[in-house]
Amino acid sequence: MAELKFTKSELRLQQNKLNQLQKYLPTLQLKKAMLQSEVSETRSEILTLSEEYKILQRSLQSYSKLLSDSQSFDPVKAVKIEKISRRYENIAGVEVPYLEMLSFQEYHYSLFDTPPWVDSAILGLRKTRTANVKIDIAKEKKTALENELRDVSIRVNLFEKILIPRALRNIKKIKVFLGDQQLAAVSRAKVAKSKIEERKSTARLKILKLLKAAHEN
């Protein structure tokens, strides 16, 4: 940290710094509040998606015995993802992901060699897989928002607890020093003026004495 100078130019510098900090702080505080709200909403979103995922999982339980017994149906291949597309939106300065599109690889099976419940099972499995992907992307979003919130919170604390109080202290110190200097200068000026008046008075007395002596002679 640069050494504090007790000068008028340093006072102006500290005052400008304080003005900038106080001007920028509300923006940071607003961003922090927005991020806190978004993080809270994303956490709620994850809870909702997780509940939907559990419901879908429970709905598949009726197929569990059939899936384990079937030799002609491969559930892993049926839910193999071909492509996941994300779109990104800027929220309070953070690029956060959203699910744009999810496609599964084509799964071919014989209509004659597989039981009639397979279509419903595939649909249920793919809905469950999609729900799981949505949860993962929502968690990515939450992580990005939480990281930005942590950084912004650090900056807000830095402004509120360190930089602004430091600038205020520096301004106070400089003003006290300059005030003391001004008082000292005024005192010196008064002393100097008093001495000048004293010398003038002494000189006048000497002149008067000389004039009196000359008159008496």
N, C-alpha and C positions, 0 to 999 in steps of 0.2 A: 504494500500500500504506500502511495506517494506521501511524503512528509507534508503535513499541513502548513501552509504559509499564512502568516497573519497580516495579510495585505487586503486592500480594497478590491483588487482584481481577483484574489482568491475568494473573497466574499461573494462577488458576482458569480464566479464559477460554481461555488457551492449552491447558491440560490437557483441558478439555472438547472443544476443537476437535480435539486429537490423538486423544481417545477416539472421536469421531465418525468421523474419517478412518480409523482402524485398524479400526473396526467395519464400515464400508462397503466398504473395500478388498477383502476376501475375496469379496464379492458381485460386484464388478466383475471380479475375477480369474476367478471361476467363469463369468461371462457371456462373458468373452473366450475361455476354453477351449471353451465350447459353440459359440461362433461359429466358432472355428478348425476344430472338428470338422465343423460343418455346411458350411463353405466347402470343405473337403477332399472331403466326400461329394458335394457338388454338382459339383465339378470332375470327379470320377470319373463322375458321372451324365452329364455333358456328353460325356465321352470315349466312354462306352458308346452313347449316343444317336447320336453322330457315326459310330461304327462301323456301327451298324444302318442309318443313312442311306446310307452308302457301299455297303453290301450291297444295299440296295434299288435304289440307282442302277445298280449293276452288273447287277442282274436285269432292268432295263429296257433294257439295251443291245441285247438281242435284238429289241426292238421299234423301235429307233431308225430303222432303214432303212424299216420299214413305216410308221412315223409320218410320216416325211418324204415318202414317196411317196403317202400317202393324201390324197385331195382332199375326202373326205366327213367326215373326223374332225378336230376342232379340240382338241388337247390342252390349250390354255390355258383354254378354256371348260370343259373336262371337270374341271379341278381348281380352278375358281373357288370360293373359300370364301364361304359364306353367313353363318356366325356362328361366333365363337370365344367360349366361356364359360370364365372363370377362376374358381377359388375361391382364397381366401387363408387361410393359416394363420399363427398367431403362433409364431415360433421365436425364443426368447431376446429377446423384445421387438420383433421385426421382422415385419411383415406380408409374407409371401413368396407369390408366385403359383404355382398348379398348374393344369394343363389339366383343365378339367371336362368340356367337350364341344366337339367341332368338327363342323360340318355343312357339306356342299358344296351349291352350287346344283344344282338338277336339270338334267341334261344330256340333252336329247332327241336321239335319232338314229334313223334308219330301220334296222330290222333287215335289210331287204332290200338297202339300198344300202351297208351297211358290212360288212367282212369279219368272220369269227367270232372273231378274236383281239382285237377291240375291247374286249369286256367285261373280259378279263384285263388289257389295257393300262390301262384306266380304274382298275381296282382297284389295280394296281401304282403308277400315278401318284398316286393319292390316298393310298396308304400312305406314299409318299415325301414328299408334301406335308405329311402329318400329322407325320411324323418331323421334318421341318424346323421345323414350328411348335413341337414339343416342345423342340427345341434352343433356339429363340429364347426360350421361356418359362423354360427352365432357366438361360439366360444372364441373364435379368432377375432371377431368384432369386439367382443368384451375385452380381450387382452390388449388390442390396439388402443381402445378407449382408456383402459385403466393405466396403461403406460404413459399416455399423454396426460392423463389426470395427475399422475404422480409427478411428472416433470413440471406441470403448471403449478401444482400445489407447492413444490419446492421454490419456484420463482416467486409466488405470492408471499410465502413465508420470508423469503430473502428480502423482498421489498418492504414488508410490514415490520419485520423484527430486526433487520440489520441496516439495509441501505438508507431508508428514510430516517430512522432514528439517528443514524450516524451523521447524515447530512444536517439534520436539525442541531445536533450537538456541535458540529463543526461551525455552523453559522453562529450559534450562541457564543462559542469560544472566541471566534474572530471579532464579533461585535463587542464583547466584553473587553478584549485586548485593545481594539481601536478606540473604544470609549475611554479606557484608562489612558491611552496615549493622548487623546484629545484633552482630557482633564489635566494631564501632566503638562501638555503644551500651553493650556490656558494659565495654569499655575506659574509656569516659567515666564509667560508673557507678563503676568501681573507682577512677578518679582522684578523682572527687567524694567517694567514701567515704573515701579516704585523706586528702584535704584536711580533711574534717570531723573525722576522728580526730586529725589533726595539730592542728587548732584546739582540739579538746577537751583534748588533752594540754597544749598551750600554756596554755590557761585554767587547768587544774589546777595547773600549775607556778606560775603567777602567784598563785593562791590560796594555795598552800603557802608561797610566799615572803612574802606579806602576813601569813599567820598566824604565821610564824617571827619576822618583824620585830616584830609586836605582842607576842609572848611575851617577846622579849628586852627590850623596853621595859618 
